[in-house]
Amino acid sequence: MRILIVKLSSIGDVVHTLPAAALLRRSLPGARLSWVVERRAGAILQGSPAIDDLIEIDTRAVRRRPASRSTLEEVRDYAARLRGASERERIDVAIDFQGLIKSGLVTRMSGAIRRIGFETREMREPPGRLFLTEQIATSHLTHVIDKNIALASAALAAGTPSGGDCPPPLPDPLSTLYEFPIEVSPDDELHARGAMAERFAIVNPGGGWPTKLWPAERFAQVADGLWVEHGISSLITYGPGEEGLARRVQKASETGAARAVDSTIKQFVALARRAELFVGGDTGPLHIAAACGTPIVGLYGPTAPERNGPFDPLDITLGRDIWCRPGCHRRSCWHWECMDIPVSDVLNAITLRLARRSARAGLDSSSGGPGETLNRLKNL
């Protein structure tokens, strides 16, 4: 059996799909799993034990030169690779975890008989439903990881398409399925060990969208507070085009305990696995940190932490619940109130999250067990 996963971008969205891929791998160890992803978001998947084939495409290049000879040849190559060279390599099930027209088109190009995706009201581009043979009800689920696991569960189920009316049964509890099979090389580990201090937090000021950004000066005050109040230095991480922002945070820090550090995605994973805390907005690094089990204080504005936030119940997300925030998801806006989060609130949240981290470590080493540990920590 061959299954095609279609999740093109972004990095955070790809990370949110990994538990679904891990479920498919665990449930069908003999199946061949392929993943189609945008080239700029594919690094996190390289070497993952959850998949057999990584098919990286560049839809931006296709959009820039849709009628050129090179583009047409590239599209034909994509289609041939998707379909396979023989009947044995034919794709049986394609799962569209993206909900876009272009992702639906990829599932159609694969030649799969079953093409599974979200119910129409859950799709970012509803016309993409025309490429699907099955739509799965997911609006009753809150977090995007659970929605993705629902699609994977539907692919595992035999029988007729649900048509979006009957969601397939999901394992309980869902949190037991949150596996993030990310492979990190020894070189990446070595880079992380060279960059980190004895105790450090990751401070990530980038946001992807302008509406997700929090001022660099406030991040600098947070880095100073981490050092003065907790003795924790800060590594300021950044993505492409964000180095200037990270340098601004470092320059504005008064304690000198904040340092901008360059890293690849896999090097960031290695750092996150060792960090005592992550502080930043709703962007790829936060979701990678969540996948690594790093304690998180997340800053949320136009997006909903219930859907896109960290899933550890001990993590903390902050935002201002103003009149226009529900269902916003705007990449640009005429005002900035939802991200006007006071530094004092963030510092208080950091103190609480670090206390929860310490309490969890102490309780896990006792005889109480994980269930009792979580119940007691909820009172913190």
C-alpha positions in Angstrom: 0.0 0.0 0.0 1.2 3.5 -0.8 0.0 6.6 0.9 0.7 10.2 -0.2 0.7 13.0 2.4 0.1 16.4 0.9 1.2 19.2 3.3 3.1 21.8 1.4 3.9 24.6 3.9 4.6 26.3 6.3 7.1 24.9 8.7 4.7 25.1 11.6 1.9 23.4 9.6 4.3 20.6 8.5 5.2 20.1 12.2 1.5 19.9 13.1 1.1 17.1 10.5 3.9 14.9 11.8 1.8 13.2 14.4 -0.7 12.1 11.7 2.2 10.7 9.6 3.6 8.9 12.7 0.1 7.4 13.3 0.1 6.1 9.7 3.6 4.6 10.1 2.7 3.0 13.4 -0.6 1.5 12.1 0.7 0.4 8.7 4.4 -0.5 9.1 4.5 -2.2 5.7 3.0 0.7 3.8 5.1 3.2 1.7 4.5 6.7 2.9 5.4 9.6 0.6 5.1 13.3 1.4 4.8 16.2 -1.0 6.1 19.5 0.5 7.3 22.9 -0.7 11.1 23.0 -1.0 11.4 25.8 1.5 9.6 23.8 4.2 11.0 20.4 3.5 14.2 20.5 5.7 12.3 19.5 8.9 11.2 16.3 7.2 14.6 15.2 5.8 15.6 11.8 7.3 12.3 11.4 9.3 11.6 7.7 10.0 7.9 8.4 9.5 8.2 8.7 5.7 9.9 6.8 2.9 9.9 9.4 0.1 10.2 13.2 0.3 8.9 14.9 -2.8 9.9 18.6 -2.7 8.2 21.0 -5.2 8.4 24.7 -5.9 5.0 26.1 -6.5 6.2 29.6 -6.4 8.4 29.0 -9.5 5.4 27.4 -11.2 3.3 30.5 -10.4 6.0 32.9 -11.6 6.4 31.1 -15.0 3.2 29.1 -15.5 3.5 28.7 -19.3 7.3 28.3 -19.7 8.7 25.2 -21.2 10.8 24.5 -18.0 7.7 24.8 -15.8 5.7 22.4 -18.0 8.5 19.9 -17.9 8.8 20.2 -14.2 5.1 19.7 -13.7 5.3 16.5 -15.8 8.2 15.3 -13.7 6.2 15.9 -10.5 3.2 14.1 -11.9 5.3 11.1 -13.0 7.0 10.9 -9.6 3.7 11.1 -7.9 2.0 8.4 -10.0 5.0 6.0 -9.9 6.6 4.1 -12.7 4.6 0.9 -12.3 1.3 -0.5 -11.0 3.1 -1.6 -7.9 4.1 2.0 -7.2 0.6 3.4 -7.7 -0.7 5.6 -4.9 -3.7 4.1 -3.1 -4.6 7.0 -0.8 -3.7 10.7 -1.0 -4.5 12.9 2.0 -4.8 16.6 1.6 -3.8 18.2 4.9 -3.6 21.7 3.4 -7.1 22.4 2.2 -6.0 24.6 -0.8 -6.7 24.4 -4.5 -3.0 23.7 -5.3 -2.8 20.9 -2.7 -6.1 19.4 -4.0 -4.6 19.5 -7.5 -1.5 17.6 -6.2 -3.8 14.9 -4.8 -5.6 14.7 -8.2 -2.3 14.5 -10.1 -1.2 11.5 -8.0 -3.9 9.3 -9.6 -5.0 8.0 -6.2 -8.4 6.4 -6.1 -9.1 7.7 -2.6 -8.4 11.4 -2.0 -9.2 12.5 1.5 -9.5 16.0 2.9 -11.3 18.3 5.3 -15.0 19.1 5.2 -15.7 22.2 3.1 -16.1 24.7 5.9 -12.7 23.7 7.3 -10.9 24.3 4.0 -9.0 27.6 3.4 -10.0 27.4 -0.2 -13.3 25.6 -0.5 -13.1 24.9 -4.3 -10.3 22.5 -3.4 -13.1 20.0 -2.4 -13.6 19.3 -6.1 -10.4 17.3 -6.2 -11.4 15.1 -3.2 -13.4 11.8 -3.1 -13.8 11.9 0.7 -14.3 14.8 3.1 -14.0 14.2 6.8 -15.8 16.1 9.5 -13.2 17.9 11.7 -15.0 21.0 12.9 -15.9 19.3 16.2 -12.2 19.2 17.0 -10.3 22.1 18.3 -6.5 21.7 17.7 -5.2 21.4 14.2 -3.1 18.3 15.2 -6.3 16.5 16.2 -7.9 17.6 12.9 -4.9 16.1 11.0 -5.1 12.9 13.0 -8.8 12.6 12.0 -7.8 12.6 8.4 -5.1 9.9 9.0 -7.6 7.8 10.9 -10.0 8.1 7.9 -7.3 6.8 5.6 -6.9 3.8 7.9 -10.6 3.1 7.9 -12.1 0.8 5.2 -15.5 1.4 3.7 -17.4 4.2 2.0 -16.5 7.8 2.1 -17.9 9.7 5.0 -18.8 12.8 3.0 -18.1 14.9 6.0 -21.1 13.6 7.9 -19.6 10.8 10.0 -16.2 11.5 11.6 -14.2 8.3 12.0 -13.5 7.1 15.5 -10.4 8.5 17.0 -8.1 6.8 19.5 -8.5 8.2 23.1 -6.7 10.1 24.4 -5.5 11.9 21.3 -2.5 13.2 23.1 -1.0 9.7 23.2 -0.6 10.1 19.4 1.4 13.2 19.5 4.7 11.9 18.1 7.1 14.1 16.2 9.6 11.9 14.4 12.3 14.5 13.5 15.8 13.3 12.8 18.8 15.4 13.9 22.3 14.6 12.8 25.4 14.5 15.1 26.7 17.7 13.4 23.5 19.5 14.3 23.9 18.3 17.9 27.5 19.5 17.9 26.4 23.0 16.7 23.8 23.2 19.5 26.3 22.3 22.1 28.7 25.0 20.8 26.0 27.7 20.8 24.4 27.2 24.1 25.2 28.3 27.6 24.8 26.2 30.8 21.3 27.5 31.3 19.5 29.2 28.4 16.1 30.1 27.0 15.2 30.6 23.3 13.8 34.0 22.5 12.4 34.1 19.0 11.2 37.6 17.9 10.1 36.7 14.4 6.5 36.3 13.4 6.1 35.6 9.7 3.2 38.0 9.5 3.4 41.6 10.6 0.4 41.1 12.8 2.2 38.5 14.8 5.2 40.7 15.7 5.9 41.9 19.2 8.4 44.8 19.6 12.1 44.0 19.6 12.6 46.2 22.7 10.1 44.2 24.7 11.8 41.0 23.8 15.1 42.6 25.0 13.4 43.4 28.4 12.2 39.8 28.6 15.8 38.5 28.0 17.0 40.9 30.7 14.3 39.6 33.1 15.3 36.0 32.4 18.9 36.8 33.4 18.2 39.0 36.4 15.3 37.0 37.9 16.3 33.4 36.9 19.9 33.4 35.9 19.0 32.2 32.4 20.7 33.6 29.4 18.9 34.0 26.1 19.7 32.7 22.6 17.9 35.0 20.1 17.0 32.8 17.1 15.8 34.0 13.7 14.8 32.8 10.3 15.5 34.1 6.8 15.3 37.8 6.6 15.0 38.2 10.4 18.6 38.7 11.4 18.2 42.5 11.7 15.3 42.0 14.1 17.4 39.6 16.2 20.3 42.0 16.3 17.9 44.7 17.4 16.9 42.6 20.4 20.5 41.8 21.3 21.5 45.5 21.0 18.5 46.6 23.2 19.3 44.2 26.0 21.0 46.0 28.9 22.4 42.9 30.7 24.4 41.5 27.8 22.9 38.1 28.5 21.2 37.9 25.1 23.0 36.6 22.0 21.7 36.3 18.4 22.5 32.9 17.0 22.1 31.6 13.5 20.9 28.0 12.9 19.3 25.7 10.4 16.0 24.1 11.2 17.6 20.9 12.4 20.1 22.9 14.5 17.2 24.7 16.0 15.6 21.4 16.9 18.8 20.4 18.8 18.8 23.7 20.6 15.1 23.4 21.5 15.6 20.0 23.0 18.0 21.5 25.5 16.4 24.9 26.2 14.7 25.6 29.6 12.1 27.8 27.9 10.9 29.2 24.6 9.4 32.7 24.4 8.0 33.8 21.0 5.0 34.2 18.8 2.9 31.9 16.7 5.4 30.8 14.1 7.4 27.8 13.0 10.0 27.9 15.8 7.3 27.8 18.5 5.7 24.7 17.0 9.1 23.0 16.7 9.7 23.8 20.3 6.4 22.3 21.3 7.3 19.2 19.3 10.5 19.0 21.3 8.8 19.3 24.6 10.3 22.7 25.4 8.4 24.7 28.0 6.6 27.6 26.2 5.3 31.1 26.8 3.6 32.0 23.6 2.5 35.4 22.4 -0.7 35.2 20.3 -2.5 38.0 18.5 -4.5 37.3 15.2 -4.4 33.5 15.6 -6.1 31.2 18.1 -3.9 29.3 20.6 -6.7 26.8 21.0 -6.2 25.7 17.4 -2.5 26.5 16.8 -1.0 26.8 20.2 1.3 24.5 22.2 -0.5 21.4 23.5 1.2 20.8 26.8 -1.4 21.9 29.4 1.4 23.4 31.4 2.4 25.9 28.7 1.1 29.4 28.8 -0.2 31.6 25.9 -0.8 35.3 26.2 -2.9 37.7 24.1 -5.4 40.5 24.4 -9.0 39.3 23.8 -10.2 42.4 22.0 -13.4 42.8 20.0 -12.0 41.8 16.6 -9.8 38.9 17.6 -12.1 35.9 17.3 -11.7 34.3 13.9 -9.3 37.1 12.8 -6.3 35.4 11.1 -5.3 38.6 9.3 -1.8 39.0 7.9 -2.2 42.8 7.9 -4.3 45.2 9.9 -4.8 48.8 10.6 -4.2 48.4 14.4 -2.0 46.4 16.7 -4.0 46.0 19.9 -4.2 42.3 20.0 -0.4 42.0 20.3 0.0 44.9 22.8 1.0 42.5 25.6 2.7 44.1 28.6 6.2 42.9 29.4 5.2 42.4 33.0 2.6 39.9 31.9 5.2 37.9 30.0 7.7 38.0 32.8 5.0 36.7 35.3 4.1 34.0 32.8 7.8 33.0 32.6 8.1 32.7 36.3 5.0 30.5 36.5 6.0 28.3 33.6 9.5 27.7 35.0 7.9 26.9 38.4 5.6 24.3 36.6 8.7 22.9 34.9 10.5 22.4 38.2 7.4 21.0 39.9 6.9 18.5 37.1 10.5 17.4 37.3 10.2 16.9 41.0 6.9 15.1 40.9 7.9 12.8 38.0 10.8 11.6 40.1 8.4 10.7 42.9 6.1 7.7 43.1 3.0 9.7 42.1 2.9 8.7 38.5 2.1 11.0 35.5 -1.6 11.2 36.1 -1.2 12.4 39.7 1.6 14.7 38.6 -0.6 16.5 36.0 -3.5 16.9 38.4 -1.3 18.5 41.0 0.4 20.8 38.5 -2.9 22.1 37.3 -3.2 23.8 40.7 -0.1 25.9 40.1 
